Amino acid sequence: MRKLFESEKRTILALGRKEWNVDLSMDFRVIAEDHFEGLGGKPPLFNLDFRMDFAEDTSPEGFLYTAECALPNAIGGADVFLAVHPDCRTPLSLHLILGHAFPLRFFKKYVKQVERVLQSGDVSAALDANDLDAKLCRRTMRVKNSLCCRLFVINDDICFLLHMLDEGPEMSGRRVTLLSDESLGEVCCYADAGQVAIIDGWMKVQSS
């Protein structure tokens, strides 16, 4: 059992707002999850299929579902599915199917926005304030340097999770807030032994 990453919370909120125009409760944890192997190739492993369960009973009978493609205005794969209880709209499960349908290059403009923020002076100041070497960290804080990367764009939110040191789903290290602004986004990292292990968060899509 584990807490949700900020990017996972925002994905669920974005799906709920788009489908039912409500803010779904975040009072739950991941009780079971499966992550599926990629198709090979060099890192970063991108949008690997997964399933997360938030309740013991996640059989489909009687539940409400919504699904959105991880890439805006695209059809045919990389679908993010959310199941909720029909009465109280409590999230029950979240999963990604056919994530490999759209490789990382299709998300280029969103990756650029994420990296622009990660390389900003504000992020450097946050790293320095938390006794991390901003210059060293910023050199590695790029999507191409991650081992495993998840990035969805749903309802004008870019939700992303970068594993820099390992591919596991667990939160590891000390949490450091890099950006916290409801109009812009919420971004944090988890630092371990002076290195950034995980980068997690969401940003509002900005016009070019």
C-alpha positions as CSV (number, residue, x, y, z in Angstrom):
1,M,0.0,0.0,0.0
2,R,1.3,3.5,-0.8
3,K,0.3,7.1,-1.2
4,L,-0.4,8.5,-4.7
5,F,2.1,10.7,-6.4
6,E,1.0,14.2,-7.2
7,S,0.9,13.4,-10.9
8,E,-1.4,10.4,-10.2
9,K,-3.7,12.6,-8.1
10,R,-3.9,15.2,-10.8
11,T,-4.6,12.7,-13.5
12,I,-7.6,11.4,-11.5
13,L,-8.8,14.9,-10.8
14,A,-8.5,15.9,-14.4
15,L,-10.5,12.8,-15.5
16,G,-13.2,13.4,-13.0
17,R,-13.5,17.1,-13.9
18,K,-13.7,16.3,-17.6
19,E,-16.2,13.5,-17.4
20,W,-18.4,14.4,-14.4
21,N,-17.5,18.0,-13.7
22,V,-16.6,17.2,-10.1
23,D,-13.5,17.1,-7.9
24,L,-13.1,13.4,-6.9
25,S,-12.1,12.6,-3.4
26,M,-8.4,11.8,-2.9
27,D,-8.9,10.0,0.4
28,F,-7.5,6.6,-0.6
29,R,-4.3,4.8,-1.3
30,V,-2.9,2.4,-3.9
31,I,-3.5,-1.1,-2.5
32,A,-2.4,-3.1,-5.5
33,E,-0.6,-2.3,-8.8
34,D,0.9,-4.0,-11.8
35,H,3.4,-2.5,-14.2
36,F,3.9,-4.1,-17.5
37,E,7.1,-4.6,-19.5
38,G,7.9,-2.3,-22.4
39,L,8.9,-3.2,-25.9
40,G,12.6,-2.9,-25.3
41,G,14.9,-0.2,-26.4
42,K,16.9,2.4,-24.6
43,P,15.7,4.5,-21.6
44,P,13.6,6.4,-21.0
45,L,10.9,3.6,-20.9
46,F,7.9,5.7,-21.8
47,N,4.2,5.3,-20.7
48,L,4.5,1.7,-19.7
49,D,1.0,0.1,-19.3
50,F,-0.1,-0.2,-15.6
51,R,-3.0,-0.9,-13.4
52,M,-3.6,0.5,-9.9
53,D,-6.4,-0.6,-7.6
54,F,-7.7,1.6,-4.8
55,A,-10.3,-0.9,-3.4
56,E,-10.5,-4.6,-2.9
57,D,-13.4,-5.1,-5.3
58,T,-12.7,-3.6,-8.7
59,S,-14.8,-5.9,-10.9
60,P,-16.5,-3.8,-13.6
61,E,-20.1,-4.7,-12.9
62,G,-22.1,-1.6,-11.9
63,F,-19.1,0.8,-11.8
64,L,-18.7,4.0,-13.9
65,Y,-15.8,4.4,-16.2
66,T,-14.2,7.2,-18.1
67,A,-11.2,7.1,-20.5
68,E,-9.1,9.7,-22.2
69,C,-6.1,9.4,-24.6
70,A,-2.9,10.5,-22.9
71,L,-2.2,12.6,-26.0
72,P,-4.7,15.4,-26.9
73,N,-6.6,15.1,-30.1
74,A,-5.3,11.5,-30.8
75,I,-7.3,8.3,-31.3
76,G,-6.3,4.7,-31.0
77,G,-4.2,3.8,-28.0
78,A,-2.5,5.2,-24.9
79,D,-5.9,5.4,-23.1
80,V,-6.1,6.2,-19.4
81,F,-9.0,4.5,-17.8
82,L,-10.6,5.5,-14.4
83,A,-13.3,3.5,-12.6
84,V,-15.4,5.1,-9.9
85,H,-18.2,4.0,-7.5
86,P,-21.5,5.0,-9.2
87,D,-23.0,6.6,-6.1
88,C,-20.2,8.4,-4.3
89,R,-17.8,8.7,-7.2
90,T,-14.9,7.2,-5.1
91,P,-12.0,6.2,-7.4
92,L,-11.6,2.5,-7.6
93,S,-8.9,1.9,-10.2
94,L,-6.7,3.6,-12.8
95,H,-4.9,2.0,-15.7
96,L,-3.1,2.8,-18.9
97,I,-3.7,0.6,-22.0
98,L,-1.5,0.6,-25.1
99,G,0.7,3.4,-23.8
100,H,3.3,2.5,-26.5
101,A,0.9,3.6,-29.2
102,F,2.4,7.2,-29.0
103,P,6.1,7.3,-28.4
104,L,7.8,10.1,-26.5
105,R,8.5,12.1,-29.6
106,F,4.7,12.8,-30.0
107,F,4.8,14.7,-26.7
108,K,7.7,16.9,-27.7
109,K,6.1,20.3,-27.0
110,Y,4.9,19.2,-23.6
111,V,8.3,17.8,-22.7
112,K,9.8,21.2,-23.6
113,Q,7.4,22.9,-21.2
114,V,8.2,20.6,-18.4
115,E,12.0,20.9,-18.9
116,R,11.8,24.7,-19.2
117,V,10.3,24.8,-15.7
118,L,12.8,22.2,-14.3
119,Q,15.7,24.4,-15.6
120,S,14.3,27.6,-14.3
121,G,15.8,29.9,-11.7
122,D,13.0,29.2,-9.3
123,V,13.7,25.5,-9.3
124,S,17.4,26.2,-8.8
125,A,16.6,28.3,-5.8
126,A,14.4,25.6,-4.3
127,L,17.1,23.0,-4.8
128,D,19.8,25.2,-3.2
129,A,17.5,26.0,-0.3
130,N,17.2,22.3,0.4
131,D,21.0,21.7,0.4
132,L,21.0,20.2,-3.0
133,D,23.6,21.1,-5.7
134,A,21.3,22.9,-8.1
135,K,23.9,23.0,-10.9
136,L,24.5,19.2,-10.7
137,C,20.8,18.4,-10.3
138,R,19.7,20.5,-13.2
139,R,22.1,18.7,-15.5
140,T,20.3,15.4,-14.9
141,M,16.7,16.8,-14.5
142,R,15.7,16.1,-18.1
143,V,13.2,13.7,-19.5
144,K,15.8,12.0,-21.7
145,N,17.9,11.3,-18.7
146,S,15.2,9.4,-16.8
147,L,15.1,5.6,-16.7
148,C,11.3,5.5,-16.8
149,C,8.9,8.3,-17.7
150,R,5.1,8.7,-17.6
151,L,3.5,11.7,-19.2
152,F,-0.2,12.3,-19.8
153,V,-2.0,15.5,-21.0
154,I,-5.6,15.5,-19.8
155,N,-7.9,18.5,-19.6
156,D,-5.1,21.0,-20.1
157,D,-3.0,19.4,-17.4
158,I,0.4,17.8,-18.1
159,C,0.9,15.1,-15.5
160,F,4.4,13.6,-15.4
161,L,6.4,11.2,-13.3
162,L,10.2,10.7,-14.0
163,H,12.2,8.0,-12.3
164,M,15.8,9.0,-12.5
165,L,17.6,6.3,-10.5
166,D,15.4,3.3,-10.6
167,E,12.1,2.1,-12.2
168,G,10.1,1.2,-9.0
169,P,6.8,2.9,-8.1
170,E,7.9,3.6,-4.5
171,M,8.6,7.1,-3.2
172,S,12.2,7.2,-2.1
173,G,14.2,9.9,-0.4
174,R,13.4,13.4,0.9
175,R,10.5,15.3,-0.7
176,V,11.4,18.8,-2.0
177,T,8.8,21.2,-3.4
178,L,10.0,22.8,-6.6
179,L,6.8,24.6,-7.7
180,S,3.5,25.1,-5.9
181,D,1.0,27.4,-7.7
182,E,-2.6,26.3,-8.4
183,S,-2.6,28.4,-11.6
184,L,0.7,27.0,-12.9
185,G,1.2,23.6,-11.3
186,E,2.6,21.5,-8.5
187,V,6.1,19.9,-8.9
188,C,8.3,18.2,-6.4
189,C,11.3,15.9,-6.4
190,Y,12.5,13.1,-4.1
191,A,16.2,13.4,-3.3
192,D,18.4,10.5,-2.2
193,A,22.1,10.9,-1.3
194,G,22.2,14.4,-2.9
195,Q,20.7,13.2,-6.2
196,V,17.3,13.6,-7.6
197,A,15.6,10.2,-7.6
198,I,12.1,11.1,-8.7
199,I,10.5,14.1,-10.3
200,D,6.7,14.2,-9.9
201,G,4.0,16.7,-10.6
202,W,1.7,18.5,-13.0
203,M,1.6,21.8,-15.0
204,K,-1.1,23.7,-16.8
205,V,-0.5,23.6,-20.6
206,Q,0.9,26.9,-21.6
207,S,0.2,28.4,-25.0
208,S,3.3,28.6,-27.3
